[in-house]
Amino acid sequence: MAAESNFFGEIALLITHYNRSQSLERLLKAFEDQHIGFNEIIVSDDCSKPEHINHLEQMKARFGITLVLAGKNGGLANNINKGQRAVRSPFTLYVQEDFIPTGGFYQSLKDGLALMKEDSEIDLVRFYAYRKHPYLVSEKYGFSEMKFHFWRLNAPQFTCYSDHPHLRRSNFLQRFGDYAEGIKSDRAEFRMVISFLQHKGKSLIHDDYREIFLQENSAQEPSQVARKKFRQKIQLTDSFMIGAIRSIYRNIKYRLDYIFLKPVKNE
């Protein structure tokens, strides 16, 4: 049982899961070890194999899980949508099962929640990223606002939204639309990036964004996102020319998507 001071009664922990129940247990135990508790814990499963479903059932009582199952595999977007719809708390902490909170997470979550309660215009507070956002404005408690400038030719600035661990308001789908189902997870994430920007979403990120969560995939439970080896090889061996061409392409394509893509509403 979490200590009262470490209990977040306004936050639901939402975890999407697919065939990585050992990783999920590791994540839940990390919160338990830090005595961090939530109003509810929603685990949205994407039709995992029977052995993983059995493991989820075994964990329900220990961690107080509300398990949201699927009759068939619907992909990550569907998994997030159905999980978010099961949330009953005003705020949602979204984490995928291959992340682990570090010792500094509790204070960061407490501060992020305080910022969102102080400013109703903040839609999202991020705790992890692969790279530094190019346009940041310092806020309180070690957070910075991620700014988007349409006419500045800097493609990485588009990532004001990400599927990486973040705290958001639980009306997220009503404000920005559903995650696009039936397409690859990377594309579904990007569709949400565009919708977030189109709707003038406001997001903050912690300045120590590589220190609050660790991402770990074991050989027994590897990442479930398959990317083409050719694409990965190109990214690792970019020449100046290839990098320039990719940058131009992204800057054009992202802006066309920003102008023409419509928010998603799944039936």
N, C-alpha and C positions, 0 to 999 in steps of 0.2 A: 504494500500500500504506500503511495507516495505521501511524503510529508505535506502538511496542509499548505505551507508556504510555497511549495513547488507544484501545486495543483492549479491547472488552468481550466477553470470552470466554464469559460466562454469559448473554448477551442475544441474542435474535433480533430483528431489525428486521422487522416485519410491515407491509406497505403494501397497502392495497386500491386497485385501479385500475380505471377504466372510461373509455376514450376520451380520456385526457389524458396521453399518453405524453411530451409535451414537459414538462409539469409534473412528472411522475415523474422524468425525467432531471435537471431542475433541483434537485429534492429530493436525489437521490442524489449529485449533484455537490457540493451544499452540505456534505453529510457528508464527502465526499472532500476538499474544500478545507480542512476543519477537521481532517483526518487522524483522523477517528473511524471505527473499524471494529467490526464485529459478528461474532459466531460464525456467523451465517447471515443472509441477506437473503431473505425470502419476499415475493414479489409475487403477490398473489391477484387475478386478472383476471376480470371479470364479462362475458365474451364481447364484448370490444371489436371494433371494426371492423378489417378486415384490415390497413389501413395502420398502425394502432396495434400490432397483434400483431407485425407485421414489425419495428417499432421496438423492441418489447420483446425480440425475439429478438436484435437487434443489440446490445442493452445487456447481455445475459446474461454474456458473457465478461468484459467490462470491469469490471462491478460485482460479479460473483460471485453472480448472482441465481438463486434457485430459483423457477421460474415455475409457478404453479398455475393452470391454465386451466379454463374452463367450456365445456360443449357448448351451453349456452343461457343467456340472461340470467336470473339468479336473484334479483337485487336485492342491496342492500348487506348485509343480514343473512346471506344465504347466502354472500356473498363473504367476510365476516369469519369465519364458521364454518369454511369449508373452508380458509381461510388459517391459522387458529389450529391446526387439526388437523394441519397440515403442520409445525408448529414442533417442534423437538427440543431446544431449550435451556430451562433452568429459568425464565428471565424473558423477557417479550415487550415490546418497545417498539412500540406501535401508533401509526401515523401515516397519515393520508390524504394523497393525493398533492399536494394544493394547499397544503400547509404548507412553511415554510422555517425551519430552525433558525438562530438568531442566534449570535453569538460566545460568549454565555454558556451555551450549551446543554451543552457538555461537562461543565463543573463541576456543573451542575444534575443531569444524569443520573448522574454519579459519586456525588453526595450522596444522590440518591433511591435508588439501588441500595444504598448503605451503610445507609440507614434500613431498607429492606426486609429486609436480611440481619440487622440487629440485632433487629428485631421481626417475628417470624413471623406476627403478627396483621394486619400491614398487607397489604392485598390490591392496592392501587392507589396510584400516585403520579402526580398530574396536573401538566401543564406549561402548560396553556392553558385559558382560560375567557372568556366574554363579560362576566361580571359577578362581583363579589365575593360569596362565599358568606356568608350572614348569621351563621352560628355557627361561629367558628374558634377553635381552641386552638393556641397556638404550640408548635412542635416545634423540632428542631435544624436547622441549615444553611439557615435561611430558609424552611422549610416549616411549614405549619399543618394540623392535622387538621380535616376537615370533619364537623361534628356534625349529627345528625338528632334532632329532638325531635317526636314524633308529635303531641302536643297543642298545640304552638305553631302559630298560624295564620299561617304564612309559607311560601307555596308554593315560592319559589326554593330553600329548604333541601333539597328533594328531589334536587337535582342533585349528589349525592355521586359519582355515576357520570356520565360523558359520553363520547361517541365522539371528543372532541378528544384531541390527543396525550397519551399516558400510558404509564407503565411498569406492568406487572402480572405476576403469577405466571402461568406458562403452563398451570396447571391451572384457569384461570379458568372455562372451560365446565363442567368437572366440579363446581366449587363453586357456580356461579350459574345453570347451565343454558345452553342454546343461545340465540342471538339468534333472535327470532321471525321466521320466513320467510313470504313471501307477503303481507306487509302493507307499508305505506309506511315508508320509512326512519326518519322521525321517530317513528312509533309503535313501531317495533321498538326504537329507542334507549330510549324511555320504558319499554317492557316490561322492558328490562335494568336501568334505574334502579330500578324497583320490586323486581325480584328481588334486586338488590344490597342494598337496604335490608331486605327481608324476611329475608335471610340474615345480617344484621348485618355487612355488609361494612365494612371500615375503609379510608378513603381520606385521603390527604394531598394538598395542593396547594401549589405554590410561591407565595410571597408576591408575586413579580414575574411573575405568570402572563400578562401581556401583553407581556413582554419576551423570552421564551425562544423562542417560535415566532411567525412572521408567517404570516398566511393571505392568499394572493394568488390571485385567479382572473383570467385574462386574457380578452380578448374572443375570442381564438382557441380557448381551452379554458375555457369558463365553468363554473360550478357545475352538477353533474348533478342536484341536488335541486330539483325544481319545487314551488313553493308558490303557492297561489292569490293572485292580485293583490288580491282583495277582503280577504283576511285580512291581507296585508301593509299595505294601506291603513288598515285598522282599527287595527293596531298603531302606525302612525305618527301617527294622528290621535286617539288615545284622549282622550276627555273624562274628567273626574273620575268621572262616573257610570258610563261604560262600563268604566273601569278598575276601579271598585269591584265591578261585577257580574262581570267576568272573574276578579277575585281570589277572590270568594266561590265561584264555580263551580269554579275550580281546587282550592281548598282542600277542597271537598267531594269532587270527583271523584278527586283524587289519593289521598285517604284510603280511599275505597271500593275503588280499585284495589289499594292496599296490603293491604287486608284480604282481598279476594276473588280477585285474579289469582294464577294458579298458574305456577310456573317452566315454561319451554318445553323440550321434548325432541323435536327433529326426527328423523324416521326416516331 
